[in-house]
Amino acid sequence: MRVADFDFDLPPELIAQAPAPERGASRLMVLERETGRLTHLHSRDLPSFVAPGDLVVVNDTQVFPARLRGRRLPGGGAVECLLLRRIDAATWDALVHPGQKLHEGGRVVFERDGVKLAGEVVARHFHGRRTIRLWREDGGDVDAAIDRLGEVPLPPYIKRAPTLVDRERYQTVYARVRGSVAAPTAGLHLTPETLSTIRARGASWATVTLHVGYGTFQPVRSEIVEEHRIDPEPWTIDAATASAVNDAIAEGRRIIAVGTTTTRTLEAVAREHGRLVAGSGEADLFIYPGYRFVVVGGLLTNFHLPRSSLLMLVAAFAGRERLLAAYREAVERRYRFYSYGDAMLIL
């Protein structure tokens, strides 16, 4: 299967640079898989498509301010460090710039308003990746310093500096478990009122945790879809969610996943174990057309990049030609794309 088969024309001005004025105000395109019918509403209308007995599953990961800006020691040259994933209490997998000037043993410091965080490169990897150790010389809490010094790691296609607004809007209202460098953006559309209305309609609710890593932004560099690999990302599922999902499958009730990260978590665990299990692990399942979904029966998602692995996942669920036709209409109707853009519900 060719990556070029997942290309489409997207005017740059349709790439959303800021969130909608308020949660629930973004547009919602509803795609019916069997008929191809499209309906155009707003994300606040989502509950009207949820039926009694449905199980809605979300990813409750929390984005942390993972981008640090500081200076090298000695010399004082500027350095940027994007914390990708915690390895243990003191060390991180990180992406640093300029990478060619930070070798093993290289020292950095991040400080502002009396808060200081020191760092040392422990190991050097390819493409600017480093293992870095962080500590506070005053013995204080490192996570607290990261929260004070760090910036919200907005995606590279948002061409502006992050603001205080992003700290609230680039986060779901149900975010609970710290660990992501990118938001599970389908959930950004959901408000407390939307969640209450979904429950009032007789649907149930469950959460999984998948910490979204930098791999979500990585392009598909191969020309053949099957040659691409997904970076593993850590997941956690509790006993209540495993039981709720397994019961819904056994009873033939629809499971609606909020976002591609939720979808990959549910499908990866069920594919490995034959059913959902409580516990933790890593998900590296690459879903593309031809994949047979064993858990998910409905998907809320954003509009994704051309030729991206996320677009391929959605195409596997909706059908490639049907999805690309919907995307062409979304462009014609001036829908907003990507993380801060509009939403699509596929049923």
N, C-alpha and C positions, 0 to 999 in steps of 0.2 A: 504494500500500500504506500502511495507516495505522499510525502508531506505537502507537496504542492496542491494536492486535492483538498486541502483545508485552508486555502487562501481566499481572501475576499478583499474588496476595495473598501477602505475606511478613511474618510476625510479626517485629517488631524484635529479639526475643530470639534469633532464629536467625542474626543477623549476627555472625560470629565476631569477638571482640575480642582474641583471643590465639591463638597457634599451638597445635596439638595438643601433648601432653606431650613427644612426640619425633617426628622425621621417620618417616614410614611408618605412624604410628598413626592417621592420619585415615581416614575411611570412603571407600569407592569404590563408586560406582554405575556399572554397566556397561550400556550401552544398545546393543542390536543393531538397526541401522537397518532391516533387511529385515522383521523380525518384530515389533519393538517390545518384545521381551523385556527385562526388567530383572533384573539380578543385583546383590546387595548384599554387598560384601566390604570389604577394607581396602586402602589404597594399596600396602602391601607385597606384595599379591597380583597386582599389575600384570604381572609377568613371565609369569604363566601364560597371558596372552592374547596374548603376542608369539610369533610363529611363526618358524621358521628362514627366512632370506631377507628378513625384514622389515627396513626401514631406519627407525630412530628418529632424528628430528631435533629438536634442542633449540636454544633461544636462550641463548647464553652471555654476554649482557650482564651487567654488574655494577652494582648500585645503589650510588650514593655518597650520603653524608650531606648532602643538598642544601638542607636548611632551616636558615637562619642567623637568629639572633636578636641584635639589637644596638640601637643608638640613633642618632638623627639628630644631625647637627652643623650649626649650633650648636643648643642647646636641650635636647638629651638625651632627646627623646621616644622611646618604644619603637618599634622597627621590626622587621618580619619580612620575610625575603627568601627566596623559594623559587627556587633556580637551576634553570631548565628545560632549558637547552641552551647549550653553549659555542659561541660564534660564531667566536672566534679565541683566541689565546693569552691575551688580557687581558680580553675582553668576553664577556658572557653575555646571553642572553634570560632574563628573570626575572619573577616575579610578586611584587610588593611590597605591603605593608600597613603603615600606611594610605597608599594610592596617591595620594590627593588632596593629600598634604603633601610628596610627593617629585616635584618638577619637574626639568627639565633643569638640570644643575649641582648638584643636591642632593647633599649628602655624608652618608655613613653610616660607622659603625665597628662592627666586631664584635670582641670581645676576651674572653678568659678565660684564667686560669692563665699569664699572661705571653705569650700568643699574640694577636697583633693583626692584623686584616685591615681595610684601608680600602676604601671604595667610593664611586663617583660615578655618578649617573644621566647617561647619555649621550643617551638619547632616550626620549620618552614615547609610549606606545601606549594602546590602549583596554583597559578592564576590568582596570586595575592592572598591565598588562604594561609592562615597562621594559627598555631595554638598559642594562646596568650594567657599569662597569669596576671590576675588583678588583685590588688590589696590596698588597704588604707593604712598609712603610716601611723595614724592615731588609733588604730585598732577598731575603728567604727565599722558599721554594717556596709558591706560592699553594694548590696542591692539598693539600699537607701541612697548611696552616692550615685549609682547609675540612674535612679529615678530623678535625682536633682540635676545631673549633668547631661543626661542623654536627650536625644531628640526622637520624636516619633519617626520610625523608618518608613516614610512614604515610598511607594513604588517609584522606580526610575522614570516612568512616563508622566508623573506629576511634576511639572517643571516650575516648582516654586519651593520656597523654604517652608518647613512645617510651622504651624502656629499653635497657640493654646487651644483653639477650636479643634484641631486635629486630635488632641489628647482625649477629647470626649467623643468625637464623631468617628474616628478611626478605631472604634471599639464597639462591640455589641453590648446591648444593655444587660445581657446575662453572662458576660465574660467573668470567669471565676478563677481559672488556673493559669498563673503567669507562665509564659514561655515562648510566645510566638514573635517572629519578626515581621509578620504580615497578618493582616486581619482576615478571618473567614468572611469575605465581604458580602455574601448573600444575606448574612445575618444583620448587616448594618441597616437594613430596611425595616426591621421588626421593632415595634414600640411595645412598652408594657401594655398598652390598650389592645394592640393587635394580639398579643399573647393571651390576654384575658378573654378576648372574644373567641379565639380558637378553642380554648378550654370550654367555654360556655356552649359551644356547638357540639360538645360531646367527644372531642378529640382528646387524646392523651399526649403526654409530653415526656421526652427523655433526652439525656445529654450524653455525648461522648467527648473525649478530649484528644485532639490531634494538634500538636504544636507545629505551626506552619514555618518552614524554613526558607532559606534563600532560594532553594531549588524551584520554588513556585514561580520565580521570575526568569529562570534559565530558559533560553530558547531551545527549540528542537534543532540541533545542528546537523543531524543526518538528513539525507534525502529520502530515506526509507523509514516509515513510521516504526516498524517493528525493531529497528536498531536503537531506538531511544531508550534511555534508562531514567527512572525517577529516583531522586535522592531519598533515602529512607528518612521517615519522620516519626517521632515517638507518639504512641497512642496509649490511652488508658480508658478502660470501660469498667464501670462498677456493676455489681451484681443486679441492681434494680434495672439498669438499662438492658443488660443481657437478657434478663427474664422477660422484660416488656417486649423486646424485639422478637425473641423466640416465640412468645405467645402469639404475637400479631401474625407471624409467618404461619404458625400452625393453624390459626383460625382464619387465614385468608384475608386478613385486614390489610389495608394499604399503609405502607410506610413512606412518608414524605421526608426526604432529606433536605435540610437547609444547607446548601452549598456543596461544592465539589470535595472539600476536605471531609465533610461528614460522610459523603458517598464513598470515598476511597477507604475510610476507616471501616465502615460497615461491611463493604464488599471484601476488603482484604482479610478481615478477621473471619468472616463467614466462609470465605474461599479456603482458608488455611485449616479451619477446624470443623467445617461442615455445619456449624451453627455459631451464634455469637457466644463468646465466653468472657467472663470477667477476668481482668488482669491488665497487663501492660505488655507492650512489644513495639515493633517498628513496622511501619507500612511503606512498601515501595511498589505497590501494585500500579501498573500502568494500564489504564483502561482506554481502549480505542475501539472503533467499530468492529463488530464481530464478537465482542465480549457479551456474555450472557449474565444479566443481572439476577442475583439470587435473593437480594433483600429489598432494594429500593424500587418503589412503584410510582414515585412522584419526586420532582426535583425543582427546588427554587435556586436560581443561580443568577449571576450577573452576565453581561455580554463580554466575551473574552477576546484576546488577541488573535489575529490571523496566525495560522500555522502553530498554535500553541498546544501543549499537552492538555490544558484545561478545555480548549475547544474540542479536542478529539474525544475527551470523556463525555462531554455533552452530546456530541454527535453520535457516540455509541448508544446513548439513551434515547435520543430523539430521532435518529436516522440522519445521515450526513446531508443528503439532498434536501430533506425537509428542513433541517436546521439552517442550512445556508440560504434557503429561500426566505426563512424567517429573518435571518440577519440582513438580507437585502432589503426587506421591508422596513426593518428597524433603521437602517441607514436612510431610506427614503423619508421616513417619518421623524427623523432627527432624534432618535433615542440617544441617550448618553451612555458611553462605553466605559468599561473597566471598573476599577475598585470603587470609585465614587459615582459610578454611573447608575443606570436604571436596572430593573430586574426582569427576569423571565421565569415563568412558572410552566413546567412541562409535565403534563398529566397523561 
